[in-house]
Amino acid sequence: MYINKSYSEKEVNERLSSIYADFAILRRYLVNSHLLERSNDCREYWVNEELAKNKK
């Protein structure tokens, strides 16, 4: 996933399902750990830019 790009829930699910069968729990983990952020209505997701920059 790229920084500065928003993804729909469907797009996130598609990407995560190729990595792990239970993509919903993986998505929840990423959001709860603040690696992935989401809009209040849960329709839009994006990579936490601050954490991504610190990982480089």
N, CA, C and O atoms as CSV, one atom per row, in Angstrom:
chain,resi,resn,atom,element,x,y,z
A,1,MET,N,N,0.849,-1.172,0.000
A,1,MET,CA,C,0.000,0.000,0.000
A,1,MET,C,C,0.897,1.239,0.000
A,1,MET,O,O,2.008,1.224,0.531
A,2,TYR,N,N,0.399,2.284,-0.594
A,2,TYR,CA,C,1.190,3.494,-0.765
A,2,TYR,C,C,0.785,4.584,0.222
A,2,TYR,O,O,-0.371,4.678,0.635
A,3,ILE,N,N,1.761,5.399,0.586
A,3,ILE,CA,C,1.496,6.590,1.395
A,3,ILE,C,C,0.818,7.617,0.496
A,3,ILE,O,O,1.050,7.625,-0.713
A,4,ASN,N,N,-0.006,8.472,1.061
A,4,ASN,CA,C,-0.714,9.535,0.336
A,4,ASN,C,C,-1.736,9.003,-0.662
A,4,ASN,O,O,-2.051,9.669,-1.649
A,5,LYS,N,N,-2.251,7.810,-0.406
A,5,LYS,CA,C,-3.308,7.266,-1.249
A,5,LYS,C,C,-4.377,6.688,-0.333
A,5,LYS,O,O,-4.077,6.022,0.657
A,6,SER,N,N,-5.613,6.955,-0.680
A,6,SER,CA,C,-6.736,6.407,0.077
A,6,SER,C,C,-7.243,5.149,-0.612
A,6,SER,O,O,-7.193,5.032,-1.836
A,7,TYR,N,N,-7.726,4.219,0.188
A,7,TYR,CA,C,-8.246,2.956,-0.321
A,7,TYR,C,C,-9.648,2.734,0.236
A,7,TYR,O,O,-9.931,3.085,1.382
A,8,SER,N,N,-10.510,2.158,-0.566
A,8,SER,CA,C,-11.829,1.770,-0.076
A,8,SER,C,C,-11.665,0.513,0.771
A,8,SER,O,O,-10.631,-0.152,0.718
A,9,GLU,N,N,-12.683,0.198,1.545
A,9,GLU,CA,C,-12.625,-1.026,2.365
A,9,GLU,C,C,-12.466,-2.249,1.462
A,9,GLU,O,O,-11.743,-3.187,1.797
A,10,LYS,N,N,-13.139,-2.231,0.329
A,10,LYS,CA,C,-13.039,-3.347,-0.618
A,10,LYS,C,C,-11.600,-3.520,-1.110
A,10,LYS,O,O,-11.102,-4.643,-1.190
A,11,GLU,N,N,-10.935,-2.419,-1.439
A,11,GLU,CA,C,-9.549,-2.498,-1.897
A,11,GLU,C,C,-8.627,-3.034,-0.801
A,11,GLU,O,O,-7.757,-3.863,-1.066
A,12,VAL,N,N,-8.821,-2.563,0.419
A,12,VAL,CA,C,-8.012,-3.044,1.539
A,12,VAL,C,C,-8.247,-4.540,1.729
A,12,VAL,O,O,-7.295,-5.304,1.886
A,13,ASN,N,N,-9.493,-4.952,1.715
A,13,ASN,CA,C,-9.827,-6.371,1.880
A,13,ASN,C,C,-9.191,-7.228,0.794
A,13,ASN,O,O,-8.670,-8.306,1.081
A,14,GLU,N,N,-9.230,-6.764,-0.435
A,14,GLU,CA,C,-8.631,-7.516,-1.544
A,14,GLU,C,C,-7.132,-7.682,-1.348
A,14,GLU,O,O,-6.591,-8.768,-1.557
A,15,ARG,N,N,-6.466,-6.615,-0.951
A,15,ARG,CA,C,-5.016,-6.687,-0.738
A,15,ARG,C,C,-4.664,-7.600,0.432
A,15,ARG,O,O,-3.744,-8.412,0.339
A,16,LEU,N,N,-5.393,-7.462,1.521
A,16,LEU,CA,C,-5.082,-8.252,2.712
A,16,LEU,C,C,-5.445,-9.726,2.536
A,16,LEU,O,O,-4.771,-10.595,3.088
A,17,SER,N,N,-6.494,-10.013,1.780
A,17,SER,CA,C,-6.910,-11.410,1.583
A,17,SER,C,C,-5.866,-12.211,0.810
A,17,SER,O,O,-5.831,-13.438,0.906
A,18,SER,N,N,-5.022,-11.531,0.051
A,18,SER,CA,C,-3.952,-12.239,-0.661
A,18,SER,C,C,-2.805,-12.612,0.280
A,18,SER,O,O,-1.933,-13.407,-0.074
A,19,ILE,N,N,-2.816,-12.027,1.486
A,19,ILE,CA,C,-1.769,-12.282,2.474
A,19,ILE,C,C,-2.249,-13.243,3.559
A,19,ILE,O,O,-1.494,-14.098,4.022
A,20,TYR,N,N,-3.522,-13.093,3.961
A,20,TYR,CA,C,-4.035,-13.839,5.107
A,20,TYR,C,C,-5.525,-14.092,4.909
A,20,TYR,O,O,-6.271,-13.188,4.531
A,21,ALA,N,N,-5.945,-15.301,5.162
A,21,ALA,CA,C,-7.345,-15.675,4.915
A,21,ALA,C,C,-8.333,-14.838,5.727
A,21,ALA,O,O,-9.367,-14.424,5.204
A,22,ASP,N,N,-8.024,-14.588,7.001
A,22,ASP,CA,C,-8.917,-13.787,7.842
A,22,ASP,C,C,-8.516,-12.317,7.725
A,22,ASP,O,O,-7.976,-11.723,8.658
A,23,PHE,N,N,-8.795,-11.751,6.558
A,23,PHE,CA,C,-8.383,-10.376,6.268
A,23,PHE,C,C,-9.044,-9.364,7.184
A,23,PHE,O,O,-8.471,-8.304,7.436
A,24,ALA,N,N,-10.232,-9.660,7.688
A,24,ALA,CA,C,-10.931,-8.711,8.566
A,24,ALA,C,C,-10.180,-8.522,9.874
A,24,ALA,O,O,-10.046,-7.400,10.360
A,25,ILE,N,N,-9.688,-9.619,10.445
A,25,ILE,CA,C,-8.943,-9.487,11.697
A,25,ILE,C,C,-7.594,-8.813,11.455
A,25,ILE,O,O,-7.104,-8.067,12.304
A,26,LEU,N,N,-7.002,-9.077,10.301
A,26,LEU,CA,C,-5.749,-8.420,9.952
A,26,LEU,C,C,-5.962,-6.916,9.774
A,26,LEU,O,O,-5.158,-6.112,10.247
A,27,ARG,N,N,-7.042,-6.539,9.095
A,27,ARG,CA,C,-7.375,-5.124,8.918
A,27,ARG,C,C,-7.610,-4.459,10.268
A,27,ARG,O,O,-7.130,-3.352,10.509
A,28,ARG,N,N,-8.342,-5.127,11.142
A,28,ARG,CA,C,-8.618,-4.603,12.481
A,28,ARG,C,C,-7.318,-4.411,13.268
A,28,ARG,O,O,-7.148,-3.400,13.949
A,29,TYR,N,N,-6.406,-5.377,13.174
A,29,TYR,CA,C,-5.112,-5.267,13.844
A,29,TYR,C,C,-4.338,-4.055,13.327
A,29,TYR,O,O,-3.777,-3.292,14.114
A,30,LEU,N,N,-4.308,-3.880,12.016
A,30,LEU,CA,C,-3.578,-2.748,11.429
A,30,LEU,C,C,-4.164,-1.413,11.880
A,30,LEU,O,O,-3.420,-0.468,12.140
A,31,VAL,N,N,-5.479,-1.328,11.974
A,31,VAL,CA,C,-6.138,-0.100,12.431
A,31,VAL,C,C,-5.887,0.106,13.926
A,31,VAL,O,O,-5.547,1.210,14.351
A,32,ASN,N,N,-6.053,-0.943,14.717
A,32,ASN,CA,C,-5.866,-0.817,16.164
A,32,ASN,C,C,-4.433,-0.469,16.540
A,32,ASN,O,O,-4.199,0.196,17.549
A,33,SER,N,N,-3.476,-0.913,15.736
A,33,SER,CA,C,-2.075,-0.601,16.002
A,33,SER,C,C,-1.639,0.704,15.326
A,33,SER,O,O,-0.471,1.089,15.394
A,34,HIS,N,N,-2.589,1.373,14.679
A,34,HIS,CA,C,-2.379,2.679,14.034
A,34,HIS,C,C,-1.437,2.633,12.832
A,34,HIS,O,O,-0.930,3.669,12.404
A,35,LEU,N,N,-1.202,1.451,12.288
A,35,LEU,CA,C,-0.428,1.350,11.059
A,35,LEU,C,C,-1.273,1.755,9.857
A,35,LEU,O,O,-0.768,2.271,8.860
A,36,LEU,N,N,-2.553,1.507,9.980
A,36,LEU,CA,C,-3.529,1.876,8.957
A,36,LEU,C,C,-4.582,2.736,9.640
A,36,LEU,O,O,-5.069,2.391,10.717
A,37,GLU,N,N,-4.928,3.835,9.027
A,37,GLU,CA,C,-5.945,4.716,9.594
A,37,GLU,C,C,-7.196,4.646,8.723
A,37,GLU,O,O,-7.136,4.248,7.560
A,38,ARG,N,N,-8.330,5.040,9.305
A,38,ARG,CA,C,-9.568,4.998,8.533
A,38,ARG,C,C,-10.456,6.183,8.894
A,38,ARG,O,O,-10.324,6.790,9.957
A,39,SER,N,N,-11.351,6.486,7.987
A,39,SER,CA,C,-12.305,7.569,8.209
A,39,SER,C,C,-13.325,7.126,9.262
A,39,SER,O,O,-13.458,5.936,9.549
A,40,ASN,N,N,-14.031,8.087,9.824
A,40,ASN,CA,C,-15.021,7.783,10.865
A,40,ASN,C,C,-16.124,6.854,10.380
A,40,ASN,O,O,-16.663,6.068,11.160
A,41,ASP,N,N,-16.463,6.939,9.098
A,41,ASP,CA,C,-17.512,6.065,8.560
A,41,ASP,C,C,-16.958,4.729,8.044
A,41,ASP,O,O,-17.703,3.908,7.510
A,42,CYS,N,N,-15.656,4.521,8.208
A,42,CYS,CA,C,-14.966,3.266,7.833
A,42,CYS,C,C,-15.030,2.961,6.336
A,42,CYS,O,O,-14.935,1.802,5.932
A,43,ARG,N,N,-15.187,3.979,5.530
A,43,ARG,CA,C,-15.276,3.767,4.083
A,43,ARG,C,C,-13.942,4.024,3.389
A,43,ARG,O,O,-13.750,3.633,2.238
A,44,GLU,N,N,-13.025,4.680,4.088
A,44,GLU,CA,C,-11.765,5.073,3.474
A,44,GLU,C,C,-10.616,4.758,4.429
A,44,GLU,O,O,-10.693,5.029,5.627
A,45,TYR,N,N,-9.553,4.182,3.876
A,45,TYR,CA,C,-8.383,3.777,4.657
A,45,TYR,C,C,-7.132,4.370,4.022
A,45,TYR,O,O,-7.096,4.619,2.817
A,46,TRP,N,N,-6.104,4.592,4.843
A,46,TRP,CA,C,-4.823,5.083,4.342
A,46,TRP,C,C,-3.732,4.672,5.309
A,46,TRP,O,O,-3.990,4.419,6.486
A,47,VAL,N,N,-2.501,4.607,4.797
A,47,VAL,CA,C,-1.338,4.255,5.603
A,47,VAL,C,C,-1.011,5.424,6.518
A,47,VAL,O,O,-1.039,6.580,6.095
A,48,ASN,N,N,-0.701,5.119,7.776
A,48,ASN,CA,C,-0.292,6.151,8.722
A,48,ASN,C,C,1.068,6.676,8.263
A,48,ASN,O,O,2.085,5.996,8.399
A,49,GLU,N,N,1.072,7.875,7.729
A,49,GLU,CA,C,2.272,8.454,7.128
A,49,GLU,C,C,3.408,8.614,8.132
A,49,GLU,O,O,4.565,8.362,7.796
A,50,GLU,N,N,3.098,9.029,9.358
A,50,GLU,CA,C,4.145,9.222,10.371
A,50,GLU,C,C,4.856,7.924,10.702
A,50,GLU,O,O,6.085,7.882,10.756
A,51,LEU,N,N,4.099,6.876,10.922
A,51,LEU,CA,C,4.719,5.579,11.238
A,51,LEU,C,C,5.502,5.019,10.051
A,51,LEU,O,O,6.565,4.425,10.229
A,52,ALA,N,N,4.979,5.207,8.853
A,52,ALA,CA,C,5.659,4.723,7.657
A,52,ALA,C,C,7.002,5.434,7.469
A,52,ALA,O,O,7.992,4.808,7.091
A,53,LYS,N,N,7.030,6.715,7.730
A,53,LYS,CA,C,8.281,7.466,7.602
A,53,LYS,C,C,9.304,7.011,8.644
A,53,LYS,O,O,10.499,6.961,8.354
A,54,ASN,N,N,8.848,6.684,9.845
A,54,ASN,CA,C,9.748,6.243,10.906
A,54,ASN,C,C,10.307,4.850,10.670
A,54,ASN,O,O,11.322,4.485,11.263
A,55,LYS,N,N,9.661,4.067,9.814
A,55,LYS,CA,C,10.110,2.701,9.522
A,55,LYS,C,C,11.243,2.675,8.511
A,55,LYS,O,O,11.896,1.644,8.356
A,56,LYS,N,N,11.490,3.765,7.828
A,56,LYS,CA,C,12.529,3.796,6.782
A,56,LYS,C,C,13.903,3.849,7.365
A,56,LYS,O,O,14.886,3.880,6.625
